[in-house]
Amino acid sequence: MPRSEPSKADRELIQHARAQGYEVSASQLERWRRRGLLPQPTRVYQGRHGTASVYPDGTSDLVCALARHSVPGRRSDDLALLAFFDGADVPETALKLAIARTYFNSRLRHENAITQAAARVPEGWESVLGKDYEAAEAEARTELAKGGRAVRQMRINLRRLPDLAGAPQREVDERLLGVLVGLNRSRLPEDDHEFMADLSAALAFDCAQDDDDIFAAWEHAAISHSSQMARYEETSLEERFDLLLETSREELRGLREEVRTAVDQMWHRATGGLEPEADLSRPTMARNSAGMLMEWMSARQVQPGKFSLADRYFLSLGHLKLCCLAAERSAGGTWQPPVGEGRAGFIARTTGARHGT
């Protein structure tokens, strides 16, 4: 409980929240201040009237956003991200800590999974395929193990191929692995007609747009391919952390709008046009958006031209369609997907070498 009666500034915040339909107590305001989610009021001299506590502009809206997303047991980081993507002006320190902890913890877990996947590569194969392929396969195997809507839909799409219609899942997954590897390489292997045939089948651009999950597959591929279209530049986690620290509040607001626009457009496509805006009121959605913000904060520095995040997504998807069409036309009558493509199939097809599995 507060040690004293709430200040006039706190009472005004409580009254504003109540007018918007939210019940907020003085003790709750104090807890949010202790957690860094609310700014501290400043003392302003008012001449003969003495001094008064004054909150920064936007604090009233922040209180409403915090109240809207506050539930018992909710973590401070989740509450900060939910309020931020709801449009509130969250204090800079709390916001950057929430973004950093959410992104870097997830990134470290992902990199550990990639390292474990890479460690399972048989000895001697790296010299045949090269580090680019090895890193891409580690990413692809991790994505395949996680599953998700995009991976499930690509698997369904591949089963439309006559030679995979009744094939066991292991065979389908070998082909799917080949697709995911290609999307994770530093550059899309457009000259590999066999890969492009499977990529085209997995994305099913000719499919009737009556299934929400088809958009999940497109979006996954577009996001992966967008990095292939950009100028490649290695950045460390330390460099990304420093970049976050240096980013101003105004830049963070701008990045938020780019992420919201891109997420809304993806959601609009994923729902077949039924819902124009994504619902970011769930912690998982807010965390994913924070990760997207961090990735775009770094990627936009090497992205050619002045593209927004939403522009990059649509350019990437459009380029993938053109690549598949161009590969089909150049292949002519040989546009036939390989059987059993995967690591062993790729090695045999591209090098003539034979390796055991």
Stockholm file with secondary structure:
# STOCKHOLM 1.0

chainA/1-357         MPRSEPSKADRELIQHARAQGYEVSASQLERWRRRGLLPQPTRVYQGRHGTASVYPDGTSDLVCALARHSVPGRRSDDLALLAFFDGADVPETALKLAIARTYFNSRLRHENAITQAAARVPEGWESVLGKDYEAAEAEARTELAKGGRAVRQMRINLRRLPDLAGAPQREVDERLLGVLVGLNRSRLPEDDHEFMADLSAALAFDCAQDDDDIFAAWEHAAISHSSQMARYEETSLEERFDLLLETSREELRGLREEVRTAVDQMWHRATGGLEPEADLSRPTMARNSAGMLMEWMSARQVQPGKFSLADRYFLSLGHLKLCCLAAERSAGGTWQPPVGEGRAGFIARTTGARHGT
#=GR chainA/1-357 SS CCSSCCCHHHHHHHHHHHHTTCCCCHHHHHHHHHTTSSCCCEEEECGGGCEEEECCTTHHHHHHHHHHHCCTTCCHHHHHHHHHHTTCCCCHHHHHHHHHHHHHHHHHHHHHHHHHHHHTSCTTSHHHHCHHHHHHHHHHHHHHHHCCHHHHHHHHHHTTSGGGTTCCHHHHHHHHHHHHHHHHSSSCCTTCHHHHHHHHHHHTTTSCSCCHHHHHHHHHHHHHHHHHHSCCCCCCHHHHHHHHHHCCHHHHHHHHHHHHHHHHHHHHHHTTTSCSSCCCCSHHHHHHHHHHHHHHHHHTTTSSSSCCHHHHHHHHHHHHHHHHHHHHHHHGGGCCCCSSCSHHHHHHHHHCCCCCC
#=GC SS_cons         CCSSCCCHHHHHHHHHHHHTTCCCCHHHHHHHHHTTSSCCCEEEECGGGCEEEECCTTHHHHHHHHHHHCCTTCCHHHHHHHHHHTTCCCCHHHHHHHHHHHHHHHHHHHHHHHHHHHHTSCTTSHHHHCHHHHHHHHHHHHHHHHCCHHHHHHHHHHTTSGGGTTCCHHHHHHHHHHHHHHHHSSSCCTTCHHHHHHHHHHHTTTSCSCCHHHHHHHHHHHHHHHHHHSCCCCCCHHHHHHHHHHCCHHHHHHHHHHHHHHHHHHHHHHTTTSCSSCCCCSHHHHHHHHHHHHHHHHHTTTSSSSCCHHHHHHHHHHHHHHHHHHHHHHHGGGCCCCSSCSHHHHHHHHHCCCCCC
//
